[in-house]
Amino acid sequence: MNSKLDKIKKLAEQYDSKKNQADDRQVWERFNTLFNAYGIEAVAAATGLKTSSVQAYTNRSYIGKISESIVVKAETILAKI
């Protein structure tokens, strides 16, 4: 049983490693895609962010750091409507 737990822990470490995470630009582009497809109010509602925060992220001339988990949450919710 210990071997199984060790394997699970190793897989969890690999999952959390940087190589398995999208870079900031990819996350920002996915966020903008949601914004363009569904609008500011829908993205704000799905992410739990204020409308002004969503607007600030999309109006930046540089790539803003957005949590990938927020984008995944919004993608999941908005895909169901």
N, C-alpha and C positions, 0 to 999 in steps of 0.2 A: 504494500500500500504506500509506503514511503516513496518508492520509485515513481508511482503515479503522481504524487503530490509534487515531487521534484520536477517532473516533466511539465506539470501545469504551471509551476512557478517560472520555469525557463521560458515557456511560451508566453506567459504574461509579461516578462521582461522584454521579450522580442517585440511584442505588440506595442509596448510603451516606448520603444526605442525611437529615436529621431527618424530613422530611415523609413519607418512605416507611417509617418505623419506627413501630411501635405505641407508644402511650403506656404508662406504668407501670401504670395501672389496667387496661387491656386485657390486658396480659401477666399481671398478677396474677390476673385473672378466668379466663383460660385455664388457668393453673396450678391454681387451685382447682377448676375443672371436671374436670381430670385427676384430682386428688386425690379428689374425690367419686365419680367414675366407676370408678376402678381401685384406690383404696386407697393407703395410705401406703407400703407395701412395694414395690408395683409402680412407683409414681412415683419412689421413691428409687432403685430399680434402673435405671430408664430414664434418669434424669437423672445418675446417678453421685454424687448428694448423699447424705449420711448421713440416716438416718431422722429423727434429731433436727432436722436442718436443714429437712427438708420440713415437719415438724410445726411448727417455729418460724415458717416462712413462712405457714402456713395459720392459725395461732392469733393472729396479730397483729390488733389492732383498727385498724391503719392499713395503708395499701397499702405493702407492702414492695417494694423494687426487686429484681426477679428478671431475670436475663439472658434476653432473648428467644430467644437461640440454645439455651439449655437447655430452654426450653419447646417450641421447635420439635423438638428432638431427642426429647423425651419423647413429643410428639404423634405423631411419625413412627413411633417404636418401638411404642408402645401401640396404634396403629391397626392394626398387623400381627398382633396377637394376638386 
